[in-house]
């Protein structure tokens, strides 16, 4: 069995076969390109299999069958195929042409229905193979055309086609058919089938069958035993823990340093060379390939990794560089490029015995492994879910080289298809191949090639901990064709932000609310804001969602009232809610760093942090004032011990920044002050004129009363907005009221209960300078929606607060992230605004039009609030998982885009 056979099968046991196909002739190596030997070549026995394995199996009549494969029974009518299948496979594994013929015609022997029957058979077989099920086809299959369709199905689903031939004497077949009253074949049929069978025997391998088991005579058929064998790539029984190491490329010293940092004890030979590494806790190292080429000591890396694999302390998959080096060492023609010459020269100085060991090692490498019950897949260049555990040249090619778009970049390198961005599989896929400045998770995948040989670092993933461990390269050993990172936003993760990521209609998948669609026109509006006004996207890790108002109140004189909020949450099964004082300021997101180094390490920009609005704009135009506010927050967080408690160098907070006039001064002058001034100037004169008219005996009493009410409403309107406006000078007069800690290093805190957040906020506010406070606390009250007395207390608290001029309150489930009985996401909070505050929103005399205003439609606003909330949580989840900037930015941009949807701004 040749090396090519092993590579083509890629992890399948060739087992014991009577016939094995020869290896195809080698093709020229396009460098780099998929291994020509992996494009559909027959499988064979492993390199270390006993030389007499086929003969031994034949004597024992043991027929190896790979656990996920297509088994095609071949034999004339009456050769015993159905009996053989029933006695050796599960009934569900066998797909019979006779049964399919009966399905479409109610008669197993209706030959006129054969075409439809085989359509059904092929459909069933395809579905089973797609699901990864061992499938057996029970039909005569003596004609090449019928077998060709089945081999094609196997190839389409990347499983091995296996032939089991039942070559039974014609007389025996004829006798069996005579005893079947339901099947009387014409005399010429059996001889014709027998001739077709005999003609087929020598060509089955060429047709594409990877294994051919030939059983001659009744005795061999009767005594044959099916032995189900695992695929080579199936190591699901190994559960770890693992330390998965990225591309090494001959950097032996860095590999030794990394293994030592991971806790491995290195073993050395008499010459001091590392030949093994053992972890005291029994952890297993996994290498993702590209051990060789470019670096200073390819033999040293191979010696260590081969020793670990041989001792059972590691497993290894091949990279494209091992594939190419191995073919060169086998004497095949390859293009010497991409660092191959370094390996050739270094290995030339080694003994022939060592080079032979290297050749054997590389021949035995399997393209990918399933580990930990299938929860982990390790390969070199990445692998879509449909290829996991499959065996074909196509699978091997993808695992070694990945897939490309057919384009080249400005450096002349192939543009790789971003399969990881579309991956939604359950298994974590760990791979390398494409150098990135730093490793990060994308859709349950992670690339560990951090360009050690190019002067980057050598990285390992501790599994299942999902902890990354890296050591820096000792130097740049090989100049990269393409720079390892760029200065563009996201460039340090190797994937800069791209206009194509946000333009057009988008679908963003969220963990808590499914798929959220963004319309093309909304994306265009968001792009305008983001590109012209927003702060640096590297800092813009979150945008807060809009908030839905409570249901419209039917109480006399009220548009909103707390009882609707409590009833709604009670209906949704939420018993415990927290009522938080609503500050009349402007929503602000605060990113504060413990020091500049912490911000640069995580976000790639130095500085104290940032404060931004709901639309991503810098909140304060004065950098000095922004820095002063951030310094007060940082000092308070330090004193409160929050950085140490949360193990972070930065915090992300949701807050209100006051006064309202700090950001909305222009709006106040143009809209609110203008309305108040106009009413203050006109209405007293109107009332005065009406009073003079009444004195002359005119009946204007009703009109006068209405205008007096309007004058009072105008005065109330002016007083309402003026409560939230006051002068500031520097920090003097500024108040920041944080109400939630959103995130810290490695943690999405927004999903934690609100009472815990408020405890943190209380500590933060208490740690501020009491002589000149900037931080302001948030009043709150816990309410039990199932307790009428508790609900009444909540209503009374709101009435007292709003009567004193407060804006109102926000009612939130204490548990934060909540679903109702049907599994739907519950509103994260509803606002209940006071009567006087609503004058600012709906106009001075809105109470005169309550019947009309109560016809407001809240459905779209509520839907928008839920979608934006889910997108915000998704951004925080991705930030906590250290995903690249483009992944974090995707839901952030979507929140901004949704803000362009047409919704009544007064809601």
Secondary structure, 3 states (H helix, E strand, C coil): CCHHHHHHHCCCCCCCCCECCCCCCCCCCCCCCCCHHHCCCCCCCCCCCCCCHHHHHHHHCEEEEECCEEEEEECCCCCCHHHHHHHHCCHHHEEEHHHHHHHHHCCCCCHHHHHHHHHHHHHHHHHHHHCCCCEEEECCCCCHHHHHHHHHHHHHCCCEEEEEEEECCHHHHHHHHHCCCCCCCCHHHHHHHHHHHHHHHHHHHHHCCCEEEEEEHHHHHHHCEEEEECCCCEECCCCCCEEEECCCCCCHHHHHHHHHHCCEEEEECCCCCEEEEEECCCCEEEECCCCCCCCCCHHHHHHHHHHHHHCCCEEECCCHHHHHHHHHHCCCCCCCCCCHHHHHHHHHCCCHHHHHHHHHHHHCCCCEEEEHHHCEEEECCCCCHHHCCCCCHHHHHHHHHCCEEEEECCCCCEEECCHHHHCCCCCEEEECCCCCCCCCEECCEEECCCEHHHCCEEEEEEECCCEEEEEECCCCCCCCCCCCCCCCCCHHHCCCCCHHHCCCCEEEEECCCEEEEECHHHHHHHHHHHHHCECCCCCCCCCCCCCEECCCCCCCCCCCCHHHHHHHHHHCCCCEEEEEEECCCEEEEEEEECCHHHHHHHHCCCCCEEEECCCCEECCCCHHHHHHHHHHHHHHHHHHCHHHHHCCCEEEEEEEEECCHHHHHHHHHHHHHHHHHHHHHHHHHHHHHHHHHHHCCCCCHHHHHHHHHHHHHHHHHHHHHHCCCCCCECCECCEEEEEEEEEECCEEHHHCCHHHHHHHHHHHHHCCCCCCCCECCCCEEEEECCCHHHHHHHHHHHHHHHHCCCCEEEEEECCCCCECCCCCECCCCEEEECCCHHHHHHCCCHHHHHHHHCCCCCHHHHHHHHHHHHHHHHHHHHHHCCCCHHHHHHHHHHHHHHCCCCCCCCC
